[in-house]
């Protein structure tokens, strides 16, 4: 996998961690727990990101096999 792709994936992970942290801080500042709806939205976004990552890995493997 090219270094640029790896860096892009790592930056995406950092963005996700920041979004989760912001959600937790917001809920804490409001004196409440994170809601099921908020957690479901995070999971849905993560599933989309996971699918993109799986595809990128499969594409990289395929490209590595081609002569």
C-alpha positions as CSV (number, residue, x, y, z in Angstrom):
1,X,0.0,0.0,0.0
2,X,1.5,3.4,-0.9
3,X,2.6,5.6,1.9
4,X,0.1,8.3,0.8
5,X,-2.8,5.9,1.2
6,X,-1.6,4.9,4.7
7,X,-1.2,8.5,5.8
8,X,-4.7,9.3,4.4
9,X,-6.2,6.3,6.4
10,X,-4.4,7.4,9.6
11,X,-5.7,11.0,9.2
12,X,-9.2,9.5,8.8
13,X,-8.7,7.6,12.1
14,X,-7.6,10.7,13.8
15,X,-10.7,12.6,12.5
16,X,-12.9,9.8,13.9
17,X,-11.2,9.9,17.3
18,X,-11.6,13.7,17.4
19,X,-15.4,13.4,16.5
20,X,-15.9,10.8,19.2
21,X,-14.0,13.0,21.7
22,X,-16.1,16.0,20.8
23,X,-19.3,14.1,21.2
24,X,-18.2,12.9,24.7
25,X,-17.2,16.4,25.7
26,X,-20.5,17.8,24.5
27,X,-22.5,15.3,26.4
28,X,-20.4,15.8,29.6
29,X,-20.7,19.6,29.4
30,X,-24.5,19.1,29.1
31,X,-24.4,16.8,32.2
32,X,-25.7,13.8,30.4
33,X,-24.6,10.5,28.8
34,X,-24.2,10.0,25.1
35,X,-27.5,8.8,23.7
36,X,-28.2,5.6,21.8
37,X,-29.1,7.7,18.8
38,X,-25.7,9.5,18.9
39,X,-23.9,6.1,19.3
40,X,-25.9,4.6,16.4
41,X,-24.8,7.5,14.2
42,X,-21.2,7.0,15.1
43,X,-21.5,3.3,14.4
44,X,-23.1,4.0,11.0
45,X,-20.3,6.4,10.1
46,X,-17.7,3.9,11.2
47,X,-19.2,1.1,9.1
48,X,-19.0,3.3,6.0
49,X,-15.3,4.1,6.8
50,X,-14.6,0.4,7.4
51,X,-16.1,-0.6,4.1
52,X,-13.9,2.0,2.3
53,X,-10.8,0.7,4.2
54,X,-11.6,-2.9,3.3
55,X,-12.0,-1.9,-0.4
56,X,-8.7,0.1,-0.3
57,X,-6.9,-2.9,1.1
58,X,-8.4,-5.3,-1.4
59,X,-7.5,-2.9,-4.3
60,X,-3.9,-2.6,-3.0
61,X,-3.6,-6.4,-2.8
62,X,-5.0,-6.7,-6.3
63,X,-2.6,-4.1,-7.7
64,X,0.3,-5.8,-6.0
65,X,-0.6,-9.1,-7.7
66,X,-0.9,-7.7,-11.2
67,X,2.3,-7.9,-13.3
